[in-house]
Amino acid sequence: MSDPQAGLPAWLQLEWDDPTPVREIQLVFDTGLHRHLTLSHHDGYTAGMVWGRPQPETVRDYTIAIREGNRWRTVVEVRHNYRRLRRHHLDLQGSISALRVTVSATNGLDHARILEVRTLAEDPPAQFFSGGRFLRHGRADSSRPAGRNDPASSPSSRRSARPS
């Protein structure tokens, strides 16, 4: 959390002793999960709810810059964010020595709240949803239950062959 007295923009910087490859950056922002969001006629609940618009704590506008050698380069620029989790895939040829996230606006607060910054050196395994089954690298993932749209679990596939 940045200092509310300092205002915005605010930045968070990560540095590595040795240059490291980064293929993906994941950011988790505060989205007001401390507030109850429920259907209720009780004024005590509804008074603190924010409906139909981004939560005021959520970072709205930000950039991500990387340091390659002695030069900073902006690689991501986001405007009008409202999501809690953001993943940014990078197509970098080399390694970086530092990473800086600069928040220029939120959806209402006077300071930035970043809950997590995660860097990945490799791309995560690809997962695809196909016909009620999750696929990893094009193969069915048997660790997940078959869904109702799975052809193997459909009523037509369970019928026995009828003699003609």
C-alpha positions as CSV (number, residue, x, y, z in Angstrom):
1,M,0.0,0.0,0.0
2,S,1.4,3.4,-0.9
3,D,1.4,6.3,1.5
4,P,-1.9,8.2,1.2
5,Q,-0.2,11.4,2.2
6,A,2.1,11.2,-0.9
7,G,-0.8,10.7,-3.3
8,L,-0.4,9.4,-6.8
9,P,1.5,8.4,-8.9
10,A,3.1,5.8,-6.7
11,W,5.5,3.0,-7.7
12,L,6.8,-0.3,-6.6
13,Q,10.2,-1.6,-7.7
14,L,11.7,-5.1,-7.7
15,E,15.4,-5.6,-8.3
16,W,17.5,-8.8,-8.8
17,D,21.2,-9.2,-8.0
18,D,21.6,-11.1,-11.3
19,P,19.6,-10.5,-14.4
20,T,16.7,-12.9,-14.7
21,P,14.5,-13.9,-17.6
22,V,10.8,-12.9,-17.2
23,R,8.1,-14.2,-19.5
24,E,5.1,-13.2,-17.4
25,I,4.1,-10.7,-14.8
26,Q,1.1,-11.3,-12.5
27,L,-0.4,-8.5,-10.5
28,V,-3.1,-8.8,-7.8
29,F,-4.9,-5.7,-6.8
30,D,-7.2,-4.9,-3.8
31,T,-10.8,-5.1,-5.0
32,G,-12.6,-4.4,-1.8
33,L,-13.2,-8.0,-0.7
34,H,-13.5,-6.8,2.9
35,R,-17.0,-5.4,2.0
36,H,-20.0,-7.6,2.0
37,L,-21.7,-7.9,-1.4
38,T,-25.0,-9.6,-0.9
39,L,-28.6,-9.2,-1.7
40,S,-30.3,-7.8,1.3
41,H,-33.0,-5.3,2.3
42,H,-31.1,-4.4,5.5
43,D,-29.7,-0.9,5.3
44,G,-26.7,-1.9,7.4
45,Y,-25.4,-4.2,4.6
46,T,-26.4,-2.1,1.6
47,A,-24.9,1.1,2.9
48,G,-21.3,-0.1,2.5
49,M,-21.7,-1.9,-0.8
50,V,-20.5,-0.6,-4.2
51,W,-22.6,-2.0,-7.0
52,G,-22.4,-1.6,-10.7
53,R,-19.0,0.1,-10.9
54,P,-15.3,-0.8,-10.1
55,Q,-14.4,-0.9,-6.4
56,P,-12.7,2.3,-5.2
57,E,-9.6,0.4,-4.0
58,T,-8.8,-1.2,-7.4
59,V,-5.9,0.2,-9.4
60,R,-7.3,1.8,-12.6
61,D,-4.3,3.1,-14.6
62,Y,-0.8,1.7,-14.4
63,T,2.4,1.0,-16.3
64,I,5.1,-1.7,-16.0
65,A,8.7,-0.8,-16.9
66,I,11.7,-3.1,-17.0
67,R,15.4,-2.3,-16.7
68,E,17.6,-4.0,-19.3
69,G,21.2,-3.1,-18.5
70,N,21.0,0.6,-17.5
71,R,17.9,1.5,-19.6
72,W,14.3,1.6,-18.5
73,R,11.7,0.6,-21.0
74,T,7.9,0.6,-20.6
75,V,6.5,-2.8,-21.7
76,V,2.9,-2.6,-20.4
77,E,0.4,0.3,-20.2
78,V,-3.1,-0.3,-18.8
79,R,-6.0,2.2,-18.6
80,H,-9.5,1.6,-17.0
81,N,-8.6,-1.5,-15.2
82,Y,-11.2,-3.0,-12.8
83,R,-9.9,-6.6,-12.4
84,R,-8.3,-8.1,-9.4
85,L,-5.8,-10.3,-11.2
86,R,-3.9,-9.1,-14.3
87,R,-1.5,-11.3,-16.2
88,H,1.0,-9.7,-18.7
89,H,2.9,-12.0,-21.1
90,L,6.2,-10.5,-22.2
91,D,8.2,-11.4,-25.4
92,L,11.6,-10.5,-24.1
93,Q,14.8,-11.8,-25.8
94,G,17.1,-11.2,-22.8
95,S,17.0,-10.9,-19.0
96,I,16.0,-7.9,-16.8
97,S,17.6,-6.5,-13.7
98,A,14.6,-4.6,-12.3
99,L,10.9,-4.2,-12.7
100,R,8.8,-1.1,-11.8
101,V,5.0,-0.9,-11.5
102,T,3.8,2.7,-11.5
103,V,0.2,3.4,-10.5
104,S,-1.2,6.7,-11.8
105,A,-4.9,6.3,-10.8
106,T,-7.3,4.1,-8.8
107,N,-11.0,3.9,-9.1
108,G,-11.5,6.2,-6.1
109,L,-8.8,6.0,-3.4
110,D,-6.0,8.4,-3.0
111,H,-3.4,5.7,-2.8
112,A,-2.4,2.4,-4.5
113,R,-3.0,-1.0,-3.1
114,I,-1.0,-3.8,-4.8
115,L,-1.4,-7.1,-3.0
116,E,1.0,-9.3,-5.0
117,V,3.6,-9.0,-7.8
118,R,4.7,-12.3,-9.3
119,T,7.2,-12.9,-12.1
120,L,7.5,-16.2,-14.0
121,A,10.6,-17.2,-16.0
122,E,8.7,-19.6,-18.1
123,D,5.3,-19.6,-19.7
124,P,2.7,-21.5,-17.5
125,P,1.3,-24.7,-19.1
126,A,-1.5,-23.9,-21.6
127,Q,-4.9,-25.0,-20.5
128,F,-7.9,-25.1,-22.8
129,F,-11.6,-25.8,-22.1
130,S,-13.1,-28.1,-24.7
131,G,-16.5,-29.8,-24.5
132,G,-16.6,-29.9,-20.7
133,R,-13.0,-31.2,-20.2
134,F,-9.9,-29.2,-19.6
135,L,-7.0,-29.9,-22.0
136,R,-3.3,-29.3,-21.2
137,H,-1.1,-29.1,-24.3
138,G,-3.9,-30.6,-26.3
139,R,-4.5,-33.7,-24.1
140,A,-7.4,-34.4,-21.9
141,D,-6.7,-33.7,-18.2
142,S,-8.1,-36.7,-16.3
143,S,-7.6,-35.0,-12.9
144,R,-10.7,-32.9,-13.6
145,P,-14.2,-34.3,-13.6
146,A,-16.0,-34.5,-16.9
147,G,-18.6,-31.8,-17.4
148,R,-22.1,-32.2,-18.6
149,N,-21.1,-31.2,-22.1
150,D,-18.5,-34.0,-22.3
151,P,-19.4,-36.3,-25.1
152,A,-18.4,-39.3,-23.0
153,S,-20.9,-38.4,-20.4
154,S,-23.8,-37.6,-22.7
155,P,-26.9,-39.8,-22.7
156,S,-26.5,-40.7,-26.3
157,S,-23.0,-42.1,-25.7
158,R,-24.2,-44.2,-22.8
159,R,-26.9,-46.0,-24.8
160,S,-26.2,-49.5,-25.8
161,A,-26.3,-50.5,-29.4
162,R,-29.8,-51.7,-30.4
163,P,-30.0,-54.7,-32.6
164,S,-31.5,-54.1,-36.0
